[in-house]
Amino acid sequence: MPKTELVNPNVGNFIESIRDIGYSFEVAVADLIDNSLTAGCLNIKIVTIPQPDLIFAMLDDGFGMSEVELLEAMRLASKHPREVRTKTDLGRFGLGLKTASFSQCKKLTVISKKNNSVVARQWDIDYISEKNAWLLINPDKIDHYPFYEDLLNLNSGTLVCWENVDRCEKNGFSNVIDKLRKHLSLVFHKYLEGSETSKSVKIFVNQNPLIPFNPFNLNHSATQQLALEKIKLYGTTILVQPYILPHHSKLSQQEYELYATEDGYIKSQGFYLYRENRILIYGTWWGLHKSLDAHKLVRIKVDIPNSIDTYWGIDIKKSIARPSEEIKNDLRRIIGQSTEKGSRPFTGRGRKIENKNIVHFWEILPLNDEFRFAVNHEHPFYKELSSSLTPENLDKLNYYLKGLEAYLPLEAIQFKLQKSPHLVKQQSAFSEEDIVELTKKLIDAGLSQEYINELLKTELYNDRKNLLQNGHN
């Protein structure tokens, strides 16, 4: 037998370390909701009382807990991460309730009702630090907590309260709540939607019901649903469903901005990992692909069961996951197929300038392995104008056009197209009234049939042939 010594951690220091795992407010609340859903609830009420001291409370109508069950639930690491769990269990480590709560507050109170019995327990970080021991408090007064009367009126349920909330700024708290609503609407959208086999769950934040946000815009006719892939791994089936979201030209500005999410389309492209109908991580390629503007409409849904958590490296916060090596080649193949189709709305529009059947104002000039955008000197307008100028004025015109080409604001154009494509109204620079007036002047100047034929090939008159032909006749 080796010589051993018992070295207990400093409890106060240890619990302060636990507080810094890295939860945001919305991720911490989502972890609490996991417990409620695992308990079979159908209704969740959340309330935040910012003044005078911020209090957070969440009530569910799940199975509730007996005193023995509550004591175990308040224990840190109450589950082994490799323990076989039911299909509806959204937990893993038995840490979520505690670590999520400690990340935001110093006092956690849980009150639960089951079989007409109400029990309560409380963790107080300051008290733990003072006593340097894991002393769980059995509070003697609990009827002052929000939703307490609501809990008594339920057959069963659980109430979680945070006090001494010190990790959330009171200033700008309305933005925190707005971010919370959006996060929960996305992460739990399948629960909020319900299905043929399960009732929808209702979640209220400060009395306002959450509206499910499905990130794939399934109800739009222009959304492309590609072939479903079924990948066998470790005795389970992983479902991979790619989607191509509609191009902005097929959406209203409001709908386009909605599905951009707060992160924008570029950061929202990639995989959306679902575990038992709950989104764990989204907007990532897991290092298998680069985020590109041309692929910003590609979103790929991945469904996994909770029985293979170990192989996905899911962390305590359930906000980090990564695929195992065995599945990466399949994912790369699916990425290739999806991004090729997902880039077509952009590559098709990008190739318009290369359409040889239409004479464009701009052209792409190859420069060895590079290229640049240039004003088309073969355009009928340019040829007509240049032939009417003196050599000196022609030089001035060409220098001006070279300046336009050299200082084309590509970065600004790209930024605006990515952020607010609906607001870019470039064609308004040449209005229909302008075109009618131009056509009248051209006709009055006397056009040869040869010149008319050249103009009919331009992008200006390609869709307005009658305007030029009727006017000439």
Secondary structure, 3 states (H helix, E strand, C coil): CCCCCCCCCCHHHHHHHHCCCCCCHHHHHHHHHHHHHHCCCCEEEEEEECCCCCEEEEEECCCCCCHHHHHHHHCCCCCCCCCCCCCCCCCCCCCHHHHHHHCCEEEEEEEEEECCEEEEEEEEHHHHHHHCCCCCECCCCCCCCCCHHHHHCCCCEEEEEEEEECCCCCCCHHHHHHHHHHHHHHHCHHHHHCCCCCCCCEEEECCEECCCCCCCCCCCCCCEECCCEEEEECCEEEEEEEEECCCHHHCCHHHHHHHHCCCHHHHHCEEEEEECCEEEEEEECCCCCCCCHHHCCEEEEEEECHHHHHHHCCCCCCCCCCCCHHHHHHHHHHHHHHHHHHCHHHHHHHHHHHCCCCECCEEEEEECCEEEEEECCCCHHHHHHHHHCCHHHHHHHHHHHHHHHHCCCHHHHHHHHHHCHHHCCHHHHCCHHHHHHHHHHHHHCCCCHHHHHHHHCECCCCCCHHHHHHHHC
